[in-house]
Amino acid sequence: MSTHAMESVLYDLGVKREARAAFGEDAAAFLKRYGVDAREAAMISGFDMAALLKAGVSPLLTYGFWMMNAPVKTRAAYLERSRSTTAAQG
């Protein structure tokens, strides 16, 4: 598992409009460009914040990713998903 690759993805999705558009159109194809494995891709495309944090991904990057891409862009929703024990157990 590559924390660096996942952080690169989340950074780009947090700051690059074209990355967000590509992720929204075809998340699997977008994530393949970064070389993340299937489990990492599932954590990102499934907005599994608890698993991303458990994997060592920066909380600043996960929060930025959430606020720019998640279906429900609220701090409360982010915190709920971050604290989810079932999501992290995957």
Backbone as XML, in Angstrom:
<?xml version="1.0"?>
<chain id="A" units="angstrom">
  <residue number="1" name="MET">
    <atom name="N" x="0.845" y="-1.175" z="0.000"/>
    <atom name="CA" x="0.000" y="0.000" z="0.000"/>
    <atom name="C" x="0.889" y="1.236" z="0.000"/>
  </residue>
  <residue number="2" name="SER">
    <atom name="N" x="0.556" y="2.188" z="-0.845"/>
    <atom name="CA" x="1.374" y="3.377" z="-0.981"/>
    <atom name="C" x="0.641" y="4.619" z="-0.473"/>
  </residue>
  <residue number="3" name="THR">
    <atom name="N" x="1.019" y="5.055" z="0.702"/>
    <atom name="CA" x="0.422" y="6.266" z="1.261"/>
    <atom name="C" x="0.728" y="7.452" z="0.357"/>
  </residue>
  <residue number="4" name="HIS">
    <atom name="N" x="1.931" y="7.495" z="-0.181"/>
    <atom name="CA" x="2.317" y="8.602" z="-1.057"/>
    <atom name="C" x="1.396" y="8.693" z="-2.274"/>
  </residue>
  <residue number="5" name="ALA">
    <atom name="N" x="1.104" y="7.564" z="-2.910"/>
    <atom name="CA" x="0.230" y="7.573" z="-4.092"/>
    <atom name="C" x="-1.167" y="8.054" z="-3.724"/>
  </residue>
  <residue number="6" name="MET">
    <atom name="N" x="-1.699" y="7.574" z="-2.595"/>
    <atom name="CA" x="-3.037" y="8.005" z="-2.185"/>
    <atom name="C" x="-3.046" y="9.495" z="-1.861"/>
  </residue>
  <residue number="7" name="GLU">
    <atom name="N" x="-1.994" y="9.986" z="-1.218"/>
    <atom name="CA" x="-1.922" y="11.406" z="-0.904"/>
    <atom name="C" x="-1.807" y="12.251" z="-2.172"/>
  </residue>
  <residue number="8" name="SER">
    <atom name="N" x="-1.108" y="11.754" z="-3.175"/>
    <atom name="CA" x="-1.018" y="12.469" z="-4.450"/>
    <atom name="C" x="-2.395" y="12.598" z="-5.096"/>
  </residue>
  <residue number="9" name="VAL">
    <atom name="N" x="-3.152" y="11.509" z="-5.060"/>
    <atom name="CA" x="-4.512" y="11.527" z="-5.608"/>
    <atom name="C" x="-5.363" y="12.552" z="-4.866"/>
  </residue>
  <residue number="10" name="LEU">
    <atom name="N" x="-5.365" y="12.475" z="-3.542"/>
    <atom name="CA" x="-6.212" y="13.363" z="-2.755"/>
    <atom name="C" x="-5.800" y="14.821" z="-2.912"/>
  </residue>
  <residue number="11" name="TYR">
    <atom name="N" x="-4.503" y="15.077" z="-3.013"/>
    <atom name="CA" x="-4.049" y="16.445" z="-3.236"/>
    <atom name="C" x="-4.620" y="16.980" z="-4.547"/>
  </residue>
  <residue number="12" name="ASP">
    <atom name="N" x="-4.435" y="16.197" z="-5.617"/>
    <atom name="CA" x="-4.921" y="16.641" z="-6.922"/>
    <atom name="C" x="-6.435" y="16.839" z="-6.922"/>
  </residue>
  <residue number="13" name="LEU">
    <atom name="N" x="-7.156" y="15.941" z="-6.260"/>
    <atom name="CA" x="-8.615" y="16.073" z="-6.206"/>
    <atom name="C" x="-9.056" y="17.238" z="-5.333"/>
  </residue>
  <residue number="14" name="GLY">
    <atom name="N" x="-8.189" y="17.683" z="-4.467"/>
    <atom name="CA" x="-8.511" y="18.825" z="-3.628"/>
    <atom name="C" x="-8.222" y="20.162" z="-4.287"/>
  </residue>
  <residue number="15" name="VAL">
    <atom name="N" x="-7.255" y="20.195" z="-5.223"/>
    <atom name="CA" x="-6.836" y="21.487" z="-5.761"/>
    <atom name="C" x="-6.984" y="21.649" z="-7.280"/>
  </residue>
  <residue number="16" name="LYS">
    <atom name="N" x="-7.196" y="20.575" z="-7.994"/>
    <atom name="CA" x="-7.247" y="20.674" z="-9.459"/>
    <atom name="C" x="-8.652" y="20.388" z="-9.988"/>
  </residue>
  <residue number="17" name="ARG">
    <atom name="N" x="-9.221" y="21.399" z="-10.590"/>
    <atom name="CA" x="-10.570" y="21.271" z="-11.146"/>
    <atom name="C" x="-10.646" y="20.154" z="-12.191"/>
  </residue>
  <residue number="18" name="GLU">
    <atom name="N" x="-9.637" y="20.062" z="-13.058"/>
    <atom name="CA" x="-9.652" y="19.037" z="-14.102"/>
    <atom name="C" x="-9.561" y="17.625" z="-13.512"/>
  </residue>
  <residue number="19" name="ALA">
    <atom name="N" x="-8.865" y="17.482" z="-12.399"/>
    <atom name="CA" x="-8.787" y="16.181" z="-11.722"/>
    <atom name="C" x="-10.160" y="15.802" z="-11.163"/>
  </residue>
  <residue number="20" name="ARG">
    <atom name="N" x="-10.843" y="16.765" z="-10.546"/>
    <atom name="CA" x="-12.189" y="16.497" z="-10.015"/>
    <atom name="C" x="-13.153" y="16.112" z="-11.126"/>
  </residue>
  <residue number="21" name="ALA">
    <atom name="N" x="-13.036" y="16.772" z="-12.266"/>
    <atom name="CA" x="-13.913" y="16.450" z="-13.394"/>
    <atom name="C" x="-13.640" y="15.035" z="-13.898"/>
  </residue>
  <residue number="22" name="ALA">
    <atom name="N" x="-12.380" y="14.680" z="-14.030"/>
    <atom name="CA" x="-12.021" y="13.335" z="-14.501"/>
    <atom name="C" x="-12.451" y="12.266" z="-13.504"/>
  </residue>
  <residue number="23" name="PHE">
    <atom name="N" x="-12.297" y="12.532" z="-12.222"/>
    <atom name="CA" x="-12.720" y="11.601" z="-11.176"/>
    <atom name="C" x="-14.235" y="11.419" z="-11.222"/>
  </residue>
  <residue number="24" name="GLY">
    <atom name="N" x="-14.957" y="12.506" z="-11.422"/>
    <atom name="CA" x="-16.411" y="12.442" z="-11.495"/>
    <atom name="C" x="-16.916" y="11.685" z="-12.714"/>
  </residue>
  <residue number="25" name="GLU">
    <atom name="N" x="-16.199" y="11.781" z="-13.813"/>
    <atom name="CA" x="-16.597" y="11.102" z="-15.051"/>
    <atom name="C" x="-16.304" y="9.607" z="-14.997"/>
  </residue>
  <residue number="26" name="ASP">
    <atom name="N" x="-15.105" y="9.242" z="-14.530"/>
    <atom name="CA" x="-14.707" y="7.827" z="-14.496"/>
    <atom name="C" x="-13.633" y="7.657" z="-13.423"/>
  </residue>
  <residue number="27" name="ALA">
    <atom name="N" x="-14.090" y="7.414" z="-12.200"/>
    <atom name="CA" x="-13.169" y="7.323" z="-11.059"/>
    <atom name="C" x="-12.128" y="6.229" z="-11.256"/>
  </residue>
  <residue number="28" name="ALA">
    <atom name="N" x="-12.530" y="5.074" z="-11.773"/>
    <atom name="CA" x="-11.586" y="3.955" z="-11.941"/>
    <atom name="C" x="-10.468" y="4.313" z="-12.911"/>
  </residue>
  <residue number="29" name="ALA">
    <atom name="N" x="-10.814" y="4.914" z="-14.025"/>
    <atom name="CA" x="-9.793" y="5.301" z="-15.011"/>
    <atom name="C" x="-8.885" y="6.386" z="-14.434"/>
  </residue>
  <residue number="30" name="PHE">
    <atom name="N" x="-9.465" y="7.335" z="-13.726"/>
    <atom name="CA" x="-8.673" y="8.396" z="-13.114"/>
    <atom name="C" x="-7.680" y="7.822" z="-12.115"/>
  </residue>
  <residue number="31" name="LEU">
    <atom name="N" x="-8.147" y="6.946" z="-11.236"/>
    <atom name="CA" x="-7.282" y="6.383" z="-10.193"/>
    <atom name="C" x="-6.196" y="5.481" z="-10.763"/>
  </residue>
  <residue number="32" name="LYS">
    <atom name="N" x="-6.471" y="4.837" z="-11.875"/>
    <atom name="CA" x="-5.474" y="3.961" z="-12.516"/>
    <atom name="C" x="-4.228" y="4.749" z="-12.900"/>
  </residue>
  <residue number="33" name="ARG">
    <atom name="N" x="-4.398" y="6.011" z="-13.238"/>
    <atom name="CA" x="-3.254" y="6.863" z="-13.628"/>
    <atom name="C" x="-2.238" y="7.030" z="-12.506"/>
  </residue>
  <residue number="34" name="TYR">
    <atom name="N" x="-2.687" y="6.875" z="-11.277"/>
    <atom name="CA" x="-1.820" y="7.101" z="-10.121"/>
    <atom name="C" x="-1.157" y="5.825" z="-9.610"/>
  </residue>
  <residue number="35" name="GLY">
    <atom name="N" x="-1.538" y="4.692" z="-10.153"/>
    <atom name="CA" x="-0.933" y="3.434" z="-9.741"/>
    <atom name="C" x="-1.378" y="2.939" z="-8.381"/>
  </residue>
  <residue number="36" name="VAL">
    <atom name="N" x="-2.541" y="3.400" z="-7.911"/>
    <atom name="CA" x="-3.047" y="2.877" z="-6.641"/>
    <atom name="C" x="-3.610" y="1.482" z="-6.873"/>
  </residue>
  <residue number="37" name="ASP">
    <atom name="N" x="-3.497" y="0.628" z="-5.865"/>
    <atom name="CA" x="-4.025" y="-0.726" z="-6.022"/>
    <atom name="C" x="-5.545" y="-0.719" z="-5.831"/>
  </residue>
  <residue number="38" name="ALA">
    <atom name="N" x="-6.156" y="-1.877" z="-6.016"/>
    <atom name="CA" x="-7.618" y="-1.977" z="-5.967"/>
    <atom name="C" x="-8.183" y="-1.557" z="-4.612"/>
  </residue>
  <residue number="39" name="ARG">
    <atom name="N" x="-7.514" y="-1.924" z="-3.541"/>
    <atom name="CA" x="-7.997" y="-1.564" z="-2.195"/>
    <atom name="C" x="-7.919" y="-0.058" z="-1.968"/>
  </residue>
  <residue number="40" name="GLU">
    <atom name="N" x="-6.810" y="0.535" z="-2.395"/>
    <atom name="CA" x="-6.645" y="1.982" z="-2.264"/>
    <atom name="C" x="-7.693" y="2.723" z="-3.095"/>
  </residue>
  <residue number="41" name="ALA">
    <atom name="N" x="-7.898" y="2.241" z="-4.321"/>
    <atom name="CA" x="-8.902" y="2.858" z="-5.196"/>
    <atom name="C" x="-10.290" y="2.774" z="-4.572"/>
  </residue>
  <residue number="42" name="ALA">
    <atom name="N" x="-10.591" y="1.651" z="-3.945"/>
    <atom name="CA" x="-11.905" y="1.485" z="-3.301"/>
    <atom name="C" x="-12.059" y="2.447" z="-2.126"/>
  </residue>
  <residue number="43" name="MET">
    <atom name="N" x="-11.000" y="2.653" z="-1.361"/>
    <atom name="CA" x="-11.064" y="3.597" z="-0.238"/>
    <atom name="C" x="-11.336" y="5.010" z="-0.739"/>
  </residue>
  <residue number="44" name="ILE">
    <atom name="N" x="-10.677" y="5.380" z="-1.825"/>
    <atom name="CA" x="-10.830" y="6.738" z="-2.355"/>
    <atom name="C" x="-12.195" y="6.907" z="-3.013"/>
  </residue>
  <residue number="45" name="SER">
    <atom name="N" x="-12.534" y="6.034" z="-3.924"/>
    <atom name="CA" x="-13.807" y="6.189" z="-4.640"/>
    <atom name="C" x="-15.013" y="5.973" z="-3.735"/>
  </residue>
  <residue number="46" name="GLY">
    <atom name="N" x="-14.832" y="5.205" z="-2.648"/>
    <atom name="CA" x="-15.910" y="4.986" z="-1.693"/>
    <atom name="C" x="-15.943" y="5.997" z="-0.559"/>
  </residue>
  <residue number="47" name="PHE">
    <atom name="N" x="-15.063" y="6.996" z="-0.634"/>
    <atom name="CA" x="-14.985" y="8.030" z="0.409"/>
    <atom name="C" x="-14.888" y="7.404" z="1.802"/>
  </residue>
  <residue number="48" name="ASP">
    <atom name="N" x="-14.035" y="6.393" z="1.916"/>
    <atom name="CA" x="-13.841" y="5.692" z="3.183"/>
    <atom name="C" x="-12.773" y="6.423" z="3.996"/>
  </residue>
  <residue number="49" name="MET">
    <atom name="N" x="-13.195" y="7.492" z="4.622"/>
    <atom name="CA" x="-12.275" y="8.351" z="5.357"/>
    <atom name="C" x="-11.580" y="7.613" z="6.492"/>
  </residue>
  <residue number="50" name="ALA">
    <atom name="N" x="-12.310" y="6.782" z="7.213"/>
    <atom name="CA" x="-11.714" y="6.047" z="8.333"/>
    <atom name="C" x="-10.575" y="5.150" z="7.848"/>
  </residue>
  <residue number="51" name="ALA">
    <atom name="N" x="-10.780" y="4.458" z="6.747"/>
    <atom name="CA" x="-9.741" y="3.571" z="6.220"/>
    <atom name="C" x="-8.546" y="4.368" z="5.704"/>
  </residue>
  <residue number="52" name="LEU">
    <atom name="N" x="-8.812" y="5.491" z="5.043"/>
    <atom name="CA" x="-7.715" y="6.329" z="4.555"/>
    <atom name="C" x="-6.869" y="6.843" z="5.716"/>
  </residue>
  <residue number="53" name="LEU">
    <atom name="N" x="-7.529" y="7.308" z="6.760"/>
    <atom name="CA" x="-6.799" y="7.795" z="7.930"/>
    <atom name="C" x="-6.028" y="6.678" z="8.611"/>
  </residue>
  <residue number="54" name="LYS">
    <atom name="N" x="-6.639" y="5.514" z="8.713"/>
    <atom name="CA" x="-5.969" y="4.362" z="9.322"/>
    <atom name="C" x="-4.744" y="3.942" z="8.506"/>
  </residue>
  <residue number="55" name="ALA">
    <atom name="N" x="-4.803" y="4.161" z="7.187"/>
    <atom name="CA" x="-3.683" y="3.820" z="6.306"/>
    <atom name="C" x="-2.558" y="4.848" z="6.378"/>
  </residue>
  <residue number="56" name="GLY">
    <atom name="N" x="-2.775" y="5.926" z="7.131"/>
    <atom name="CA" x="-1.724" y="6.917" z="7.317"/>
    <atom name="C" x="-1.810" y="8.127" z="6.418"/>
  </residue>
  <residue number="57" name="VAL">
    <atom name="N" x="-2.917" y="8.273" z="5.701"/>
    <atom name="CA" x="-3.087" y="9.430" z="4.830"/>
    <atom name="C" x="-3.330" y="10.673" z="5.691"/>
  </residue>
  <residue number="58" name="SER">
    <atom name="N" x="-2.761" y="11.775" z="5.275"/>
    <atom name="CA" x="-2.857" y="13.040" z="6.007"/>
    <atom name="C" x="-4.314" y="13.457" z="6.214"/>
  </residue>
  <residue number="59" name="PRO">
    <atom name="N" x="-4.674" y="13.796" z="7.461"/>
    <atom name="CA" x="-6.035" y="14.295" z="7.719"/>
    <atom name="C" x="-6.348" y="15.587" z="6.947"/>
  </residue>
  <residue number="60" name="LEU">
    <atom name="N" x="-5.346" y="16.415" z="6.701"/>
    <atom name="CA" x="-5.574" y="17.633" z="5.924"/>
    <atom name="C" x="-5.977" y="17.292" z="4.493"/>
  </residue>
  <residue number="61" name="LEU">
    <atom name="N" x="-5.339" y="16.281" z="3.922"/>
    <atom name="CA" x="-5.683" y="15.876" z="2.564"/>
    <atom name="C" x="-7.034" y="15.177" z="2.511"/>
  </residue>
  <residue number="62" name="THR">
    <atom name="N" x="-7.329" y="14.351" z="3.500"/>
    <atom name="CA" x="-8.632" y="13.671" z="3.471"/>
    <atom name="C" x="-9.758" y="14.686" z="3.614"/>
  </residue>
  <residue number="63" name="TYR">
    <atom name="N" x="-9.567" y="15.696" z="4.455"/>
    <atom name="CA" x="-10.605" y="16.712" z="4.654"/>
    <atom name="C" x="-10.797" y="17.542" z="3.380"/>
  </residue>
  <residue number="64" name="GLY">
    <atom name="N" x="-9.712" y="17.949" z="2.759"/>
    <atom name="CA" x="-9.807" y="18.708" z="1.506"/>
    <atom name="C" x="-10.475" y="17.900" z="0.412"/>
  </residue>
  <residue number="65" name="PHE">
    <atom name="N" x="-10.107" y="16.636" z="0.312"/>
    <atom name="CA" x="-10.728" y="15.733" z="-0.660"/>
    <atom name="C" x="-12.221" y="15.639" z="-0.406"/>
  </residue>
  <residue number="66" name="TRP">
    <atom name="N" x="-12.597" y="15.457" z="0.856"/>
    <atom name="CA" x="-14.010" y="15.326" z="1.221"/>
    <atom name="C" x="-14.786" y="16.590" z="0.842"/>
  </residue>
  <residue number="67" name="MET">
    <atom name="N" x="-14.256" y="17.735" z="1.238"/>
    <atom name="CA" x="-14.986" y="18.982" z="1.037"/>
    <atom name="C" x="-15.110" y="19.374" z="-0.434"/>
  </residue>
  <residue number="68" name="MET">
    <atom name="N" x="-14.243" y="18.861" z="-1.269"/>
    <atom name="CA" x="-14.319" y="19.188" z="-2.693"/>
    <atom name="C" x="-15.044" y="18.124" z="-3.513"/>
  </residue>
  <residue number="69" name="ASN">
    <atom name="N" x="-15.187" y="16.899" z="-3.011"/>
    <atom name="CA" x="-15.666" y="15.805" z="-3.844"/>
    <atom name="C" x="-16.819" y="14.984" z="-3.284"/>
  </residue>
  <residue number="70" name="ALA">
    <atom name="N" x="-17.000" y="14.972" z="-2.004"/>
    <atom name="CA" x="-17.991" y="14.087" z="-1.387"/>
    <atom name="C" x="-19.417" y="14.493" z="-1.749"/>
  </residue>
  <residue number="71" name="PRO">
    <atom name="N" x="-20.324" y="13.527" z="-1.731"/>
    <atom name="CA" x="-21.732" y="13.847" z="-2.017"/>
    <atom name="C" x="-22.328" y="14.826" z="-1.002"/>
  </residue>
  <residue number="72" name="VAL">
    <atom name="N" x="-21.936" y="14.705" z="0.257"/>
    <atom name="CA" x="-22.411" y="15.608" z="1.313"/>
    <atom name="C" x="-21.183" y="16.338" z="1.858"/>
  </residue>
  <residue number="73" name="LYS">
    <atom name="N" x="-21.010" y="17.567" z="1.448"/>
    <atom name="CA" x="-19.796" y="18.333" z="1.763"/>
    <atom name="C" x="-19.957" y="19.127" z="3.055"/>
  </residue>
  <residue number="74" name="THR">
    <atom name="N" x="-20.082" y="18.412" z="4.156"/>
    <atom name="CA" x="-20.162" y="19.092" z="5.446"/>
    <atom name="C" x="-19.114" y="18.527" z="6.384"/>
  </residue>
  <residue number="75" name="ARG">
    <atom name="N" x="-18.726" y="19.347" z="7.341"/>
    <atom name="CA" x="-17.755" y="18.905" z="8.347"/>
    <atom name="C" x="-18.322" y="17.758" z="9.170"/>
  </residue>
  <residue number="76" name="ALA">
    <atom name="N" x="-19.600" y="17.840" z="9.517"/>
    <atom name="CA" x="-20.243" y="16.792" z="10.315"/>
    <atom name="C" x="-20.223" y="15.455" z="9.579"/>
  </residue>
  <residue number="77" name="ALA">
    <atom name="N" x="-20.518" y="15.467" z="8.289"/>
    <atom name="CA" x="-20.506" y="14.222" z="7.510"/>
    <atom name="C" x="-19.085" y="13.655" z="7.426"/>
  </residue>
  <residue number="78" name="TYR">
    <atom name="N" x="-18.101" y="14.544" z="7.239"/>
    <atom name="CA" x="-16.705" y="14.101" z="7.205"/>
    <atom name="C" x="-16.316" y="13.438" z="8.526"/>
  </residue>
  <residue number="79" name="LEU">
    <atom name="N" x="-16.634" y="14.091" z="9.628"/>
    <atom name="CA" x="-16.283" y="13.540" z="10.936"/>
    <atom name="C" x="-16.973" y="12.209" z="11.189"/>
  </residue>
  <residue number="80" name="GLU">
    <atom name="N" x="-18.222" y="12.106" z="10.773"/>
    <atom name="CA" x="-18.940" y="10.842" z="10.933"/>
    <atom name="C" x="-18.254" y="9.726" z="10.160"/>
  </residue>
  <residue number="81" name="ARG">
    <atom name="N" x="-17.872" y="9.990" z="8.908"/>
    <atom name="CA" x="-17.189" y="8.976" z="8.102"/>
    <atom name="C" x="-15.783" y="8.700" z="8.611"/>
  </residue>
  <residue number="82" name="SER">
    <atom name="N" x="-15.141" y="9.677" z="9.191"/>
    <atom name="CA" x="-13.793" y="9.500" z="9.733"/>
    <atom name="C" x="-13.785" y="8.633" z="10.966"/>
  </residue>
  <residue number="83" name="ARG">
    <atom name="N" x="-14.857" y="8.698" z="11.720"/>
    <atom name="CA" x="-14.964" y="7.941" z="12.975"/>
    <atom name="C" x="-15.610" y="6.582" z="12.797"/>
  </residue>
  <residue number="84" name="SER">
    <atom name="N" x="-16.047" y="6.290" z="11.596"/>
    <atom name="CA" x="-16.758" y="5.038" z="11.332"/>
    <atom name="C" x="-15.846" y="3.844" z="11.575"/>
  </residue>
  <residue number="85" name="THR">
    <atom name="N" x="-16.227" y="2.993" z="12.511"/>
    <atom name="CA" x="-15.413" y="1.803" z="12.794"/>
    <atom name="C" x="-15.690" y="0.706" z="11.776"/>
  </residue>
  <residue number="86" name="THR">
    <atom name="N" x="-16.879" y="0.645" z="11.234"/>
    <atom name="CA" x="-17.187" y="-0.407" z="10.260"/>
    <atom name="C" x="-16.469" y="-0.149" z="8.946"/>
  </residue>
  <residue number="87" name="ALA">
    <atom name="N" x="-16.340" y="1.102" z="8.541"/>
    <atom name="CA" x="-15.661" y="1.412" z="7.288"/>
    <atom name="C" x="-14.174" y="1.050" z="7.378"/>
  </residue>
  <residue number="88" name="ALA">
    <atom name="N" x="-13.571" y="1.284" z="8.524"/>
    <atom name="CA" x="-12.137" y="1.038" z="8.679"/>
    <atom name="C" x="-11.794" y="-0.443" z="8.796"/>
  </residue>
  <residue number="89" name="GLN">
    <atom name="N" x="-12.760" y="-1.271" z="9.108"/>
    <atom name="CA" x="-12.464" y="-2.682" z="9.300"/>
    <atom name="C" x="-12.386" y="-3.439" z="7.993"/>
  </residue>
  <residue number="90" name="GLY">
    <atom name="N" x="-13.008" y="-2.909" z="6.909"/>
    <atom name="CA" x="-13.013" y="-3.456" z="5.562"/>
    <atom name="C" x="-12.594" y="-4.811" z="5.453"/>
  </residue>
</chain>
